[in-house]
Amino acid sequence: MKKTILLALFVSAFFTSQAQTDKQVEKGLLKVNALLPGASYELGLGDKTTLNFDIALVLGGGTDYYGDPEFGLFVAGQAEFRYFTNFDRRLSKGKNIEGN
């Protein structure tokens, strides 16, 4: 029951934030990382909020049970919520906020 209520609140908050008309963040930004092979996509939710998804190939290693070194390539991913607070201050100073 608690999960259903929490899901309903999340969905309603998502659709409420989608109803904003004066968005100050981009709808979506795709970035490709060259140093750490991977990609990142930032999805604009509200006027000052985004969700950022990252996926990359990373080199990892360790030792096995016998102490022999082992190395490999692994896929790593993360997701984060971002809230931007300084858009109004930047606009009042006449600075650009495009691409944020």
Secondary structure, DSSP 8 states (H G I E B T S, - for coil): -HHHHHHHHHHHHHHHHHT-SS--S-SEEEEEETTTTEEEEEEE-SSSEEEEEEEEEEEEEEE-TTS-EEEEEEEEEEEEEEE---HHHHHHTT---TT-
